Amino acid sequence: MNARAACAALYLGVTLLLSACGGQRSAGQPAAADVAAPAGPAATNPSQSAAPVTAQQKAPAATESEPSSITRTNEDGSETVEDTTGDSGTHNPLLAAVVSSAAAATTTTAPSMWQEGVNYTRIVPAQPTSAPAGDVEVLEFFWYACPHCYELDPLVESWKKTKAPYINFSRVPVMWADGHRALARLFYTLDALGKLGQLHGEVFKEIHVKGDPLVGSSDAESERMQTTFVQRFGISADAFKSAYHSFGVETNLQRADQLTQRYRVSSVPTFVINGKYVADVATAGSQERLFNLMSDLAAVEHKH
């Protein structure tokens, strides 16, 4: 099943409203990731204060180095196509707003093949990371139901095997609305059970190939659907329920919520490198260039 068909199946199968791979800022809200994360409890869900995004870029084919257009999937399942120029791609509003020439003048820059404000955006001020000393943190903000995340995920897995050892990579599920949170809880529950490596790809397949959204019209229904899913892989209902409602999972969900707010994530997949740079497929110019860009930015941070 292709990405568009999978997306259509998901919308038919889910009764609650979910935004298609994005969230959009309300008028007057800061456009940049230029503030520190809120202290204390998890920040308010963006869906409560901002309208859902109406579009999201689709990753170009891996063989394209200079795509001529970017396809965006709208909230209602339709698609629009926008022309691009060279490798600059289509800009995410988040990425266009936080460029700082002052910071660029005082910070080590990436190789000349990458242009700040075009291929990546600098976050001002830079945000703290959770990576060990000497490592460079790379975060992928994603959503299991996003067809673009599904399309890119095999390349993410390949890159993980060849990336520099100092790159500390982790995924962060977005937390925009109840449906996103239900799938984020599944992600962290599988992690708590030690089954994420085995079943991460299976979750994507269940949604995009088999048409099972793994999200219901209530939290209880979502849990029931997800329990049925994991039982096929030898996880007992009791073990799943215990982890599903555990303190560790709740803590991780709160952290994901804070990170989603901190970086003003408005579309997925979005990558943040060492709390300083934001990039995605469209800004990089292609899927292959995205991973080269992230590796180059990480190398700059490691040397710096």
Beta strands, then each sheet from edge to edge (+ up, - down):
strand 1: 69-73
strand 2: 79-83
strand 3: 121-122
strand 4: 136-142
strand 5: 167-173
strand 6: 270-273
strand 7: 277-279
sheet 1: 1+ 2-
sheet 2: 3+ 7- 6+ 4- 5-
end
